[in-house]
Amino acid sequence: MNVNILIFFVSVAIFLFFIFSIPMRRKSLFLRAGKCLLSLPSPSLKKIVGIFVVCALIIALLPLQRFALYIQIILALSCILGAHFASREAISFSRFGIYENAIILGNDTIFYDEINLFPTLAYENDAETTSVDKSSLQIILKNGQKKELAFENEEVRKNVLDVILSIRPEFKAK
């Protein structure tokens, strides 16, 4: 079998896997997340559909053009990566929010069991503190990874924090 055809079929198979696995992964995520306590605005579906369409078109062009092998591999992997990111966003599309067991915002799904602390809560209201962005929320996970969630404005961030701290008061000040 020609290597170019193999790259094409593997790319198509992985691309289709990402698309057809969205409903199962979506159902699993929201069963684990629990009930929605605070809904947050979601972006347009156009971006997600656009990424899938562009990736599909590029993959469809692979067997029609005579690219060098390394170019075909790079294009195929780029499309697979794009489809992966689009499918991750499609999983949580239109359901961004604060849930009983998780925070779901964009590609970020953070379960409360993974959170170590919110570092800025300890000092953001001090008079000397001037460099805290009050429209974003920093989170340090138990594995040491840092996440930053951006919200529309300070009011949305305050509402999010109020909901989280009402169900998980242990995050107030560590």
C-alpha positions in Angstrom: 0.0 0.0 0.0 1.2 3.5 -0.8 2.4 5.5 2.2 0.4 8.5 1.0 -2.8 6.6 1.0 -2.0 5.1 4.4 -1.5 8.6 5.8 -4.8 9.7 4.3 -6.8 6.8 5.7 -5.2 7.0 9.2 -6.0 10.8 9.3 -9.6 10.2 8.2 -10.1 7.5 10.8 -8.7 9.6 13.7 -10.7 12.6 12.5 -13.9 10.6 12.4 -13.1 9.1 15.8 -12.9 12.6 17.3 -16.2 13.7 15.7 -18.2 10.5 16.6 -16.8 10.3 20.1 -18.2 13.7 21.1 -21.6 12.6 22.3 -20.2 9.8 24.5 -17.4 12.0 26.0 -20.0 14.8 26.5 -22.4 12.5 28.4 -19.5 11.1 30.5 -18.2 14.5 31.4 -21.6 16.0 32.5 -22.5 12.9 34.5 -19.3 13.3 36.4 -19.6 17.1 36.8 -23.1 16.9 38.4 -25.8 19.5 38.4 -25.1 23.0 37.0 -25.1 25.6 39.7 -24.1 28.6 37.6 -24.3 28.9 33.8 -21.6 30.9 32.0 -21.8 32.3 28.5 -20.5 30.1 25.7 -18.8 31.1 22.4 -20.3 30.7 19.0 -20.6 27.3 17.3 -19.1 28.8 14.1 -15.6 28.5 15.4 -15.9 24.8 16.2 -17.6 24.0 12.9 -15.0 26.1 11.1 -12.1 24.2 12.5 -13.7 20.9 11.6 -14.4 22.0 8.1 -10.9 23.4 7.5 -9.3 20.2 8.9 -11.6 18.0 6.8 -10.7 20.0 3.6 -7.0 19.7 4.2 -7.2 16.0 4.9 -9.3 15.6 1.7 -6.6 17.4 -0.3 -3.8 15.1 0.9 -4.3 12.3 -1.7 -5.0 14.9 -4.5 -1.7 16.7 -4.2 1.8 15.5 -4.5 3.3 16.8 -1.3 6.6 15.5 0.0 6.1 12.8 2.7 7.1 15.0 5.6 4.7 17.8 4.4 1.9 15.2 4.3 2.7 14.0 7.8 2.8 17.6 9.1 -0.5 18.5 7.4 -2.2 15.3 8.7 -0.9 15.8 12.2 -1.9 19.5 12.2 -5.5 18.5 11.2 -5.7 15.8 13.8 -4.5 18.2 16.4 -7.1 20.8 15.2 -9.8 18.2 15.3 -8.8 17.2 18.8 -9.0 20.8 20.1 -12.3 21.4 18.3 -13.8 18.2 19.7 -12.7 19.1 23.2 -14.5 22.5 22.9 -17.5 20.8 21.3 -17.9 18.5 24.3 -18.5 21.4 26.6 -20.2 23.7 24.0 -23.2 25.7 25.3 -22.8 24.2 28.8 -20.0 26.3 30.3 -20.5 26.8 34.0 -19.9 25.9 37.6 -21.1 22.4 38.5 -21.4 20.4 41.7 -18.1 18.7 41.1 -16.3 20.7 38.4 -15.6 24.0 36.7 -16.2 23.8 32.9 -15.0 26.7 30.8 -13.7 26.4 27.3 -11.3 23.5 26.9 -10.7 23.5 30.7 -12.5 21.1 32.9 -11.3 21.3 36.4 -12.7 18.9 39.0 -12.7 20.2 42.6 -10.8 17.2 43.8 -7.9 18.3 41.6 -7.7 21.8 43.0 -5.1 22.6 45.7 -5.8 26.3 46.1 -6.8 29.7 44.6 -3.5 31.6 45.3 -4.8 35.1 44.7 -7.6 34.9 47.3 -5.2 35.3 50.2 -3.8 38.7 49.1 -6.0 40.2 46.3 -7.9 42.5 48.7 -4.8 43.8 50.5 -4.1 47.5 50.1 -0.6 46.9 48.8 -1.7 44.5 46.1 -2.0 46.2 42.7 -1.3 43.5 40.1 -4.2 41.1 40.4 -6.5 40.8 37.4 -9.9 40.6 39.0 -11.5 39.3 35.9 -9.5 36.1 35.9 -9.0 33.3 38.4 -5.8 31.5 39.1 -6.0 27.9 40.2 -3.1 25.7 41.4 -3.9 22.0 41.0 -2.6 19.3 43.3 -0.1 18.1 40.7 1.5 21.6 40.8 0.0 22.8 37.4 -1.3 26.4 37.2 -4.5 27.2 35.4 -5.9 30.6 34.8 -9.6 31.0 33.9 -10.6 34.3 32.2 -14.1 35.7 32.7 -16.0 38.5 31.0 -15.6 40.9 34.0 -15.1 41.2 37.7 -18.8 40.6 38.5 -18.9 37.2 36.7 -15.7 36.2 38.5 -17.2 37.2 41.9 -20.3 35.2 41.1 -18.2 32.2 40.2 -16.1 32.4 43.3 -19.3 32.8 45.5 -20.8 29.6 44.1 -17.5 27.6 44.4 -16.8 28.8 47.9 -20.4 28.1 49.0 -20.1 24.4 48.1 -16.3 24.1 48.8 -15.5 26.4 51.7 -12.1 24.8 52.3 -10.8 26.8 49.3 -11.4 30.2 51.0 -7.9 30.7 52.4 -5.2 28.2 52.4 
